[in-house]
Amino acid sequence: MKQQPSLIGSEKASNLANLSSQERLNLRETMRNTEAQEWIRRYRKKALEEGRGEAQYWWQQILLDIAKRRGQAAADDLKKRMNEQKDKK
């Protein structure tokens, strides 16, 4: 039985193109906050598995990599969002 190609990906792309600028900004904020929550989860898991010192070193390397790929402003924004998310809980 041959599987039909999925249109979901192209539908999402066309839906994203139809978003208003405010909707795109809201989506970007949601994605950045979600990324911060995910990195918090990963850091906590690493700290539990390998200890806080190893997790701290690992995190510093991650931040350096993010700064290289996306720029220092993006790394600083991620740290800020993580601190905000962490303080909420």
NORZIDA-V616188 format. One record per backbone hydrogen bond with DSSP energy under -0.5 kcal/mol. CO is the residue of the C=O (numbers start at 0). NH is the residue of the N-H. E is the energy in kcal/mol with one decimal. If there is no record, write none. Layout:
co:nh:e
CO:NH:E
CO:NH:E
//
This chain:
co:nh:e
6:10:-2.6
7:11:-2.6
8:12:-2.1
9:13:-2.3
10:14:-2.3
11:15:-2.9
12:16:-1.9
13:17:-1.1
15:18:-1.2
19:23:-2.4
20:24:-2.2
21:25:-2.5
22:26:-2.4
23:27:-2.5
24:28:-2.4
25:29:-2.3
26:30:-2.6
27:31:-2.4
28:32:-2.5
29:33:-2.4
30:34:-2.3
31:35:-2.0
32:36:-2.1
33:37:-2.2
34:38:-2.4
35:39:-2.1
36:40:-2.2
37:41:-2.4
38:42:-2.7
39:43:-2.6
40:44:-2.2
41:45:-2.6
42:46:-2.6
43:47:-2.2
44:48:-2.4
45:49:-3.0
46:50:-1.5
50:54:-2.2
51:55:-2.5
52:56:-2.2
53:57:-2.8
54:58:-2.6
55:59:-2.2
56:60:-1.9
57:61:-2.1
58:62:-2.7
59:63:-2.1
60:64:-2.2
61:65:-2.6
62:66:-2.6
63:67:-2.2
64:68:-2.3
65:69:-3.4
65:70:-0.7
66:70:-1.3
70:74:-1.6
71:75:-2.7
72:76:-2.3
73:77:-2.3
74:78:-2.3
75:79:-2.4
76:80:-2.6
77:81:-2.6
78:82:-2.4
79:83:-2.3
80:84:-2.8
81:85:-2.9
82:86:-2.2
83:87:-1.1
84:88:-1.0
//
